[in-house]
Amino acid sequence: MLRKAVHLFIVALAAVVSFHLAAAGHAHAQWKSIARGVEYGRFHINPSAGTGNGEIHVVRIDPAQAKLRLLLASEHDRKNRTTAEWCEEFHLIAAVNAGMFLKDYLTNVGYLRNGSHLQNRRWNRKYKSVLAFDPQQTELPPAVMIDLDEPSATQKAAGYRAVVQNLRLMKDRGVNVWQASEKKWSEAAVGMDGIGRVLFLFSRFPLPMKEFNEKIKSLALDVTRLMHMEGGPVASLSIRAKDVHLDLSGSFETFIQENDLNLQQWPIPNVIGVQAR
């Protein structure tokens, strides 16, 4: 009897391990290298409500091998551009929204600094996530994502030339900080994984943010932190690589645009881009 119980336990354990390995392998199998240190993946999700399947587009960047750039209209002729136009004018492999902006159509809602250019000097008390890159000392990691409720968070960010504050989706160790809500929207997000790679994520399919976070966690991306960059028709992601040419735009946003009719990218003032080194 004991031998049979042990056998059944081993079989069950092997099944669980096989399932997780298969899931991880499934995620890994979808990656395509588009430049040194830059990969593109497309993943399918099954939303818990609504009809149809959702697609999550992911650009995964090793910031030690590819160069992250913060590009701002306030530094470049004050002209807003679509992510496609930012890519083409500044020779980017990919670009995504850098965050929501104020009514002047230039200024990030959260703190934003690019070198000596201080676009928004005010830290937003409601925003708890910071992405920082382009370190000022060689011993620092090439990019970090910081929770602002951690000790010495702003001091850590001060060691980097590019710093952008945004609304937090996941805090350290991939903890989902959003509550259940009926509000949903197309989403552009930026995250970081367990080994310091930066992730640009895009979903045209509208989801509540609590569910979006859980779907991202299910993709075996090892996301440790995640921030909201933009939602609805303003959410954008563009890719310019030899084998991948994409210009993605969002559409649906509860109370703003409750349809899937938007097919064009909107000009935006601030983007995070990536270039080959």
C-alpha positions, -999 to 999 in steps of 0.1 A, spaced: 0 0 0 28 24 9 47 15 -23 16 23 -43 11 56 -26 47 66 -32 43 56 -68 12 78 -72 29 107 -55 59 105 -79 36 103 -110 17 134 -98 49 153 -91 62 144 -125 30 157 -141 32 190 -123 69 195 -132 62 185 -169 33 210 -170 55 239 -157 84 230 -180 60 228 -210 46 262 -201 80 277 -198 91 260 -230 60 273 -248 69 309 -238 105 305 -247 97 290 -281 78 322 -292 108 345 -289 125 359 -320 158 377 -319 154 411 -338 187 427 -328 216 421 -304 201 420 -270 165 425 -283 138 399 -287 102 400 -298 75 376 -286 38 373 -293 16 355 -268 -21 345 -268 -43 348 -238 -79 338 -230 -96 366 -212 -120 356 -184 -148 377 -198 -159 389 -232 -154 372 -266 -123 365 -287 -87 359 -278 -62 385 -266 -27 390 -279 2 403 -258 32 417 -277 64 418 -258 98 434 -267 125 420 -243 157 441 -240 190 433 -224 201 468 -214 237 457 -212 236 448 -250 211 473 -264 208 510 -256 177 524 -240 168 560 -249 143 584 -234 131 607 -262 110 638 -254 92 663 -276 103 690 -251 139 683 -261 132 679 -298 113 708 -314 82 703 -291 66 682 -318 46 651 -309 52 620 -330 36 585 -332 59 557 -320 63 548 -356 77 583 -363 99 583 -332 114 550 -345 120 562 -380 134 597 -371 157 584 -343 166 550 -358 150 530 -330 144 492 -330 113 497 -309 95 525 -290 66 525 -265 48 553 -245 70 568 -218 39 576 -197 7 596 -195 10 633 -201 -6 665 -189 -29 688 -208 0 707 -223 6 676 -244 43 676 -234 48 670 -197 48 635 -181 23 631 -152 51 618 -130 86 629 -124 108 628 -155 144 637 -160 166 630 -191 202 640 -183 202 677 -175 167 681 -190 142 681 -161 108 679 -178 88 673 -146 105 680 -113 75 670 -91 72 634 -78 36 623 -81 25 609 -46 1 584 -62 27 569 -86 48 543 -69 70 530 -98 102 543 -114 123 531 -143 158 544 -144 186 537 -170 218 551 -184 238 549 -152 262 576 -141 286 551 -125 299 520 -143 293 498 -112 255 504 -113 232 480 -132 223 493 -167 187 497 -158 166 494 -127 129 495 -118 123 508 -83 93 508 -59 90 543 -45 78 530 -11 111 513 -6 138 530 15 161 554 -3 142 549 -36 148 584 -50 185 582 -41 188 550 -61 172 567 -91 196 597 -87 224 575 -100 209 574 -135 206 599 -163 172 588 -175 144 586 -148 107 583 -154 79 578 -128 47 561 -136 17 544 -121 26 510 -106 10 477 -118 32 452 -100 56 457 -71 87 437 -62 85 400 -68 55 404 -92 29 413 -66 -3 425 -83 -13 458 -66 -45 464 -85 -80 456 -71 -108 441 -92 -126 466 -114 -150 467 -143 -129 494 -160 -107 481 -188 -86 494 -216 -60 486 -242 -26 487 -224 10 497 -230 32 487 -201 69 485 -192 84 459 -168 115 442 -157 123 405 -152 143 387 -126 177 391 -144 173 428 -152 159 427 -187 134 455 -197 101 445 -212 78 466 -234 43 450 -233 13 458 -254 -23 445 -255 -49 460 -278 -75 436 -263 -89 456 -233 -86 441 -199 -90 453 -163 -56 459 -149 -59 432 -122 -66 406 -149 -39 421 -172 -13 416 -144 -24 380 -138 -23 372 -176 13 386 -178 23 365 -148 9 334 -165 33 339 -195 64 327 -177 81 361 -183 94 362 -147 81 398 -144 93 412 -111 79 448 -115 56 464 -139 44 500 -146 15 515 -166 26 537 -195 -7 545 -213 -41 531 -221 -69 532 -246 -63 547 -281 -31 565 -269 -13 532 -261 12 524 -288 41 501 -296 63 502 -328 90 478 -339 115 484 -367 137 454 -374 148 434 -404 121 407 -399 96 425 -378 78 457 -388 49 466 -365 29 497 -356 4 488 -329 -23 511 -315 -48 507 -287 -85 516 -289 -110 506 -261 -111 525 -228 -140 525 -204 -158 559 -204 -134 573 -230 -137 552 -262 -158 521 -257 -152 505 -291 -125 489 -312 -126 514 -340 -93 533 -336 -68 519 -361 -42 547 -360 -14 556 -336 -18 589 -318 11 614 -317 27 614 -282 53 636 -266 75 611 -248 87 576 -256 111 550 -244 131 535 -273 158 510 -279 188 511 -302 215 486 -312 248 495 -295 
